């Protein structure tokens, strides 16, 4: 649960505890109306946060080609990107994704972290991408993949992809989620 959501719930609890329901004087009604209005506004923000957390998450069927389309849309909006993937299998030869990543590689705006060098990773490295492997961590099999948009810049965003109940989910985090955006392991590999 986010700290903003906890704060909003705390505001509602505080307002409800201050409301005096036992009196009907005009002054008390004005204060109570103000407090009830505050509760309504805070409730709206809580519902908005819950909607964002639960419903705005990007959902795809496993191996859905729309995953690559979504990632390309995000990559086009970003400058330098870092992609942490097992084998970047979502990039197929001649695809829009490959063309976009070749452009990023040529512009020195692409960093790849892969288990081992695949043919597409080598092709991107030949075009200027910085490619690192994590194969030295024997037995390491990441359960999620992530992409850092605007890598090493203020305002960077992180897309984290993972499987859950037969779906491929992608969560997006921005600078307000410092613990996630400041990925220490990315710099360690």
N, C-alpha and C positions, 0 to 999 in steps of 0.2 A: 504494500500500500504506500503511495507516495506521501511525502511529508506535507504537500499541499492539501491532499485529501484529509489527512489527519488534522491539519490545522482548521479546515473547513468544518469538520465534524465537531471539533472543540469549540468553534464559534457558535454553532447551533446549540450545543449543550449549555454554553454560557448564557446565551440569549434566553433560552427556555427557563433556566433557573432564576433569571432576573424578573421575568414577567409576573406581575401580580394579578392573578385571576380573581382575587376575592373582592376587589373594589371596582365600582363602575363610574368613578368620578371622571370628568372630562380630561383632566391632566393625566391620569393613569391610563385612560384609553389612548391618548395620543402617544404616550411612551410605549404602551403595549403594541399599538399599531406599527410604530417604528421598528420595534424589535421583531414583530412578525414579518414585516417587510424584509428586514435583514435576514431572517431565517429563510424566507422564500428565495432571496437572491443567492445566498450561500448554497441552498439546496440545488438551485439551477446549476451552479458551478460544480457541485459534487456529481450530479447526473452527467454533466458534460465530460468531466474527467473519467467517470466510469465508462461512458460511451466510447471515449477515445481509447481507453485501455483495453476494452473488450471487443468492440465492434470495428474499430478502424484498423485493426491489425490486418496486414495483407495475408490473405489465405489463398492457397493454390493446391490443386491435387499434385501428388508426387509426380515428378518428371513432366509437369505441364510446361509447354513451350512459352506460356505467358510469363513464367518466371524470368526468362531471359529478356523478354520485352520490357518487363517492369524494371529489371536491373539496368538495361540500356537507357531507359528514360531517366533514371536517377544519375547514371554516369555522365550523361550528356550535360546535366546541370552543374556538374562538379568540375573543379580543376584537377589537382593531383589526387589520385585515388590509390588506396592499398586494398588488395583483395586477398583474403585468407581463405583458401579452398583446398580440398583434397587433391583434385586433379583438373579443376576448371572445366569439367565435362559439359557445362552449359554453353560453352563456346564451341560452335561447330564451324568447320571450314567454309569460308565464303559467306558466313552469316553477318547480319548487321552487328552483332556483338563482336565478332572478330574484327570487322572494319573499324569499329569504334575504338577497340582496344589497341589496334595497330596505330591509329592516330594518336592515342594517349602515349603509347610507347615512343613514337617518333618525337613527341613533344616533351619527353622525359617526365611525363605525368602519371606513370604507372609503376607501382610496386606490387609484385606478386609473392605470396607466401604459399608454397605448394609442398606436398609430401615428397614428390620427386619431379625431376624435369620431364615433362611430357613434350610431345612434338609441338603442340600449340604454345606451351611455355617457352620452348627454345626459339620458336619463330618470333614471339614477342620480345624475348631477350635480344635476339639479333637486330631487332628494330629499335632497341634502346630502353626497353623495360628493365627495371631492377628486379631480378628474380632470386628469391631466397628459398631454401628448402628447410623442412623440419624433420627430414628423415633421420637425422642424428639422434632424435628422441625416439629410440626404438620402442615399438609397441604403442606409440601415441596415435590415437584415432579420434580426432575431434568429433564431437556430437553436433556441433553447429559450425556454420560458416559465417564469416562476416566481411563486410566491405566498409572501409572508412572513406567517406566522401570529403573532399577538401582536406586530405591528410596533412598533418602537421601545420594546420592553420587554425586561427580562431574561428569559431563557427562551424567546426567540422561536425559531421553527422555519421552515425554508425548504423548500418543495416545488419541485423543478425538473423540469419536463416537457420531454421531447424525443423525437424519432423516431429509431429505429434498426432497420434491417432490417425495415421494414414494421410495427413495433410502436411503440406510444406508451409510453414508460417514464416513471415518476415516482420520483425519488429524494428522500428526506427527510433533512435535516440539522438538527442542533440546535446549542446553544451550544458543544458540544465541538468543533465544526467552525467555529471563529471566523472563518477566512478566507472562508468561504462565507456565514455568517450576517451578518457586517458588510459588507453590500453597499454599497460606496461609490457605484457608479453610480446606485443608487436615489435617493440624496439629491441627485445632481448634475442630474437631469432636471427 
